[in-house]
Amino acid sequence: MLRQIVADKNNRLAKLKKEVPLEAVLDRIGHAGPPRSFKQALMASGISVIAEIKKASPSKGNFGLAVRVSELAQKYELGGAAAISVLTEEDHFKGSVDDLCEARLAVSLPVLRKDFIIDSYQLYESRMLGADAVLLIAGLLPTGRLKEYLSICAYLGLDTLVETRSAAEIAAALQAGASIIGINNRDLNTFDTDIAHTEKLAHLVPEDVLLVSESGIFSAQDVRRMAAAGADAVLIGEAIVKAVDIVQKIKEMSGGQTCGQDKNLRN
């Protein structure tokens, strides 16, 4: 599945770069306004909730969102989310860059662009669109390229969440200079999900690096488990999007942390 997603992304990028050359993107970046600090938002005491705007997934199909993206983002902010993640991948997750723009205009929270970034063009595009942070998937980027992309993001003022799935990928992320590392509980090849994956790998993330547990988190109990493992934040999509009362669901998740969370619990 991951191979097909990347192939489709390459095809879309080839067309986009012809329609909107990099020079045009660079000209427009100056109109994006200053970025909001995604990293600072995750540094508050306790465990932070990154609430995701997600319309569909390859494994679960269409989520049938009944509200506008702007309204959804406002509910996330009202519920106490620390930041918002917006899935912008078009073919398999039914997202769009318009969703990113709409969400950011609706709230004061920092907004993460979650996509399959495989070309530096997408970093400049993300800043042009108003993103405050981007997701970089270590499994898709050789260490040298990951380091290059982190440098470009620093230049653009973009924070980065570097997603990992293994000890080797965590090591590569650290070598590249990542300051926020995500552990994805979902295997992007099979879409099998187990939050024990964070518990297994969390100790490999140094305490001066922020740790985000991603995917498979559905309850306050799950949040408590991730906090106990040493996570500083959790990224939650499906459980929030499908909730009957979205504001209450985020409040429930935010209250699911353990008191006095200590990153040294990873060791």
C-alpha positions as CSV (number, residue, x, y, z in Angstrom):
1,M,0.0,0.0,0.0
2,L,2.8,2.5,0.9
3,R,4.4,1.9,-2.4
4,Q,1.2,2.8,-4.3
5,I,0.6,5.9,-2.2
6,V,4.1,7.1,-3.0
7,A,3.7,6.3,-6.7
8,D,0.5,8.3,-6.8
9,K,2.1,11.2,-4.9
10,N,5.0,11.3,-7.4
11,N,2.5,11.5,-10.3
12,R,0.6,14.4,-8.7
13,L,3.8,16.2,-7.9
14,A,5.0,16.0,-11.5
15,K,1.8,17.7,-12.6
16,L,1.8,20.3,-9.8
17,K,5.4,21.3,-10.4
18,K,4.5,22.1,-14.0
19,E,1.4,24.1,-13.0
20,V,3.0,26.0,-10.1
21,P,6.8,26.1,-10.6
22,L,9.0,26.4,-7.5
23,E,9.8,30.0,-8.4
24,A,6.1,30.9,-8.1
25,V,5.9,29.1,-4.7
26,L,8.9,31.0,-3.4
27,D,7.3,34.3,-4.5
28,R,4.2,33.5,-2.5
29,I,5.8,32.4,0.7
30,G,6.2,36.0,1.9
31,H,2.4,36.3,2.0
32,A,1.9,33.3,4.3
33,G,2.4,35.2,7.6
34,P,4.6,34.1,10.5
35,P,4.4,30.5,11.6
36,R,2.9,29.4,15.0
37,S,5.2,27.2,17.1
38,F,4.1,23.6,16.9
39,K,7.0,22.5,19.1
40,Q,6.1,25.1,21.8
41,A,2.5,23.8,21.8
42,L,3.7,20.3,22.7
43,M,5.9,21.5,25.6
44,A,3.1,22.3,28.0
45,S,2.9,20.2,31.1
46,G,1.2,16.9,30.8
47,I,0.5,15.1,27.5
48,S,-0.7,17.2,24.6
49,V,-3.4,16.1,22.1
50,I,-2.7,16.7,18.4
51,A,-6.2,16.4,16.9
52,E,-6.3,15.3,13.3
53,I,-8.6,16.2,10.5
54,K,-8.9,13.0,8.6
55,K,-11.6,12.3,6.0
56,A,-10.8,8.7,5.1
57,S,-8.2,6.0,5.3
58,P,-7.2,3.1,3.0
59,S,-8.2,0.5,5.6
60,K,-11.4,2.1,7.0
61,G,-12.8,3.9,3.9
62,N,-14.6,7.2,4.0
63,F,-15.3,8.6,7.5
64,G,-18.4,10.6,6.3
65,L,-17.6,13.9,7.8
66,A,-20.8,15.9,8.3
67,V,-19.3,19.3,9.1
68,R,-17.0,21.7,7.4
69,V,-13.2,21.5,8.0
70,S,-13.3,25.0,9.6
71,E,-16.0,23.9,12.0
72,L,-14.2,20.7,12.9
73,A,-11.0,22.7,13.6
74,Q,-12.9,25.1,15.9
75,K,-14.3,22.2,17.8
76,Y,-10.8,20.8,18.2
77,E,-9.6,24.2,19.6
78,L,-12.6,24.4,21.9
79,G,-12.0,20.9,23.2
80,G,-8.4,21.9,24.3
81,A,-6.3,20.3,21.5
82,A,-2.7,21.7,21.6
83,A,-2.3,21.5,17.8
84,I,-4.2,20.3,14.7
85,S,-2.9,17.8,12.1
86,V,-4.5,18.0,8.6
87,L,-4.1,15.1,6.3
88,T,-3.7,16.5,2.8
89,E,-3.0,13.4,0.8
90,E,-5.6,13.2,-2.0
91,D,-5.9,9.8,-3.4
92,H,-6.0,7.4,-0.4
93,F,-7.0,9.7,2.5
94,K,-9.3,12.1,0.5
95,G,-7.5,15.2,1.9
96,S,-6.5,18.4,0.2
97,V,-4.3,21.4,0.7
98,D,-7.6,23.4,0.8
99,D,-8.4,21.6,4.1
100,L,-5.1,22.8,5.5
101,C,-5.8,26.4,4.6
102,E,-9.3,26.3,5.8
103,A,-8.4,24.8,9.2
104,R,-5.6,27.2,9.8
105,L,-7.8,30.3,9.1
106,A,-10.4,29.0,11.5
107,V,-8.2,28.7,14.6
108,S,-5.2,30.1,16.5
109,L,-3.6,26.7,17.0
110,P,-0.5,25.6,15.1
111,V,-1.3,23.3,12.2
112,L,0.7,20.3,11.0
113,R,0.6,19.3,7.4
114,K,0.5,15.5,7.4
115,D,1.3,14.0,4.0
116,F,3.8,11.8,2.2
117,I,6.6,14.3,1.7
118,I,9.2,13.0,-0.8
119,D,10.3,16.1,-2.6
120,S,11.7,19.4,-1.2
121,Y,9.2,21.2,-3.3
122,Q,6.5,20.1,-0.8
123,L,8.3,21.9,2.1
124,Y,8.2,25.2,0.3
125,E,4.6,24.6,-0.7
126,S,3.7,23.8,2.9
127,R,5.1,27.1,4.1
128,M,3.3,28.9,1.2
129,L,0.0,27.3,2.3
130,G,0.5,28.5,5.9
131,A,1.5,25.2,7.5
132,D,3.3,25.6,10.8
133,A,4.8,22.2,10.8
134,V,5.2,19.2,8.5
135,L,5.4,15.4,8.9
136,L,8.5,13.7,7.6
137,I,8.5,9.9,7.4
138,A,11.9,8.5,8.2
139,G,11.1,5.3,6.3
140,L,10.7,7.3,3.1
141,L,13.8,9.4,3.4
142,P,17.5,8.4,3.5
143,T,19.3,10.0,6.5
144,G,21.1,12.5,4.3
145,R,17.9,13.6,2.7
146,L,16.1,13.8,6.0
147,K,18.9,16.0,7.4
148,E,18.6,18.2,4.3
149,Y,14.8,18.5,4.7
150,L,15.2,19.4,8.4
151,S,17.6,22.1,7.4
152,I,15.2,23.5,4.8
153,C,12.3,23.5,7.4
154,A,14.5,25.3,9.9
155,Y,15.2,28.0,7.3
156,L,11.5,28.3,6.5
157,G,10.5,28.4,10.1
158,L,8.6,25.1,9.9
159,D,8.7,22.7,12.8
160,T,9.0,19.0,11.9
161,L,7.5,15.8,13.3
162,V,9.7,13.0,12.2
163,E,7.7,9.7,12.1
164,T,9.5,6.4,12.8
165,R,8.5,2.8,13.0
166,S,11.7,1.0,14.2
167,A,14.9,1.4,16.3
168,A,16.9,2.0,13.1
169,E,14.6,4.8,12.0
170,I,14.7,6.5,15.4
171,A,18.5,6.3,15.3
172,A,18.4,7.9,11.8
173,A,16.0,10.6,12.9
174,L,18.3,11.5,15.8
175,Q,21.4,11.5,13.6
176,A,19.6,13.9,11.2
177,G,18.8,16.2,14.1
178,A,15.1,15.7,14.8
179,S,13.8,17.5,17.9
180,I,10.3,16.0,17.7
181,I,10.0,12.2,17.0
182,G,6.8,10.3,16.4
183,I,6.4,6.6,16.8
184,N,3.7,5.4,14.5
185,N,1.7,2.5,16.0
186,R,0.4,1.7,12.5
187,D,2.4,-0.3,9.9
188,L,1.9,1.7,6.7
189,N,2.4,-1.4,4.6
190,T,-0.2,-3.6,6.3
191,F,-2.1,-1.0,8.3
192,D,-2.0,-3.3,11.4
193,T,-2.0,-1.1,14.5
194,D,-0.9,-1.7,18.1
195,I,-0.1,1.0,20.6
196,A,2.3,-1.3,22.4
197,H,4.7,-0.3,19.6
198,T,5.3,3.0,21.4
199,E,5.9,1.2,24.7
200,K,8.4,-1.0,22.9
201,L,10.4,1.9,21.3
202,A,9.9,4.9,23.5
203,H,13.0,4.4,25.6
204,L,15.2,5.0,22.5
205,V,14.1,8.6,22.3
206,P,16.3,10.9,24.5
207,E,14.5,13.0,27.1
208,D,15.5,16.2,25.4
209,V,13.6,15.2,22.3
210,L,9.8,15.4,22.2
211,L,8.0,12.1,21.7
212,V,4.6,11.8,19.9
213,S,2.7,8.5,19.9
214,E,0.7,8.3,16.6
215,S,-2.3,6.1,15.6
216,G,-4.5,3.6,17.4
217,I,-5.3,5.8,20.4
218,F,-9.1,5.6,21.1
219,S,-9.6,6.2,24.8
220,A,-8.3,8.1,27.9
221,Q,-6.9,4.8,29.0
222,D,-4.8,4.6,25.8
223,V,-3.6,8.1,26.5
224,R,-2.6,7.1,30.0
225,R,-0.6,4.2,28.6
226,M,1.3,6.5,26.2
227,A,2.0,9.0,29.0
228,A,3.3,6.2,31.2
229,A,5.6,5.1,28.3
230,G,7.0,8.7,28.2
231,A,5.1,10.3,25.3
232,D,4.8,14.1,25.4
233,A,1.9,14.1,23.0
234,V,-0.5,11.8,21.2
235,L,-1.8,12.3,17.6
236,I,-5.4,11.2,17.4
237,G,-7.6,11.1,14.3
238,E,-10.3,8.5,13.8
239,A,-11.5,8.4,17.5
240,I,-12.0,12.2,17.4
241,V,-13.4,12.5,13.9
242,K,-16.0,9.8,14.6
243,A,-17.0,11.0,18.1
244,V,-20.6,12.0,18.7
245,D,-19.4,14.9,20.8
246,I,-16.0,16.0,19.4
247,V,-15.4,18.7,22.0
248,Q,-16.1,16.3,24.9
249,K,-14.0,13.6,23.3
250,I,-10.9,15.8,23.2
251,K,-11.5,16.9,26.8
252,E,-11.7,13.3,27.8
253,M,-8.5,12.5,26.0
254,S,-6.7,15.5,27.4
255,G,-7.8,14.5,30.9
256,G,-6.5,10.9,30.3
257,Q,-2.9,11.8,31.2
258,T,-1.0,10.8,34.3
259,C,-0.1,13.4,36.8
260,G,3.5,14.6,37.0
261,Q,4.5,13.0,33.7
262,D,8.2,12.5,33.6
263,K,10.1,11.8,30.3
264,N,12.6,9.8,32.3
265,L,10.0,7.0,32.4
266,R,11.3,6.0,29.0
267,N,14.6,4.9,30.5
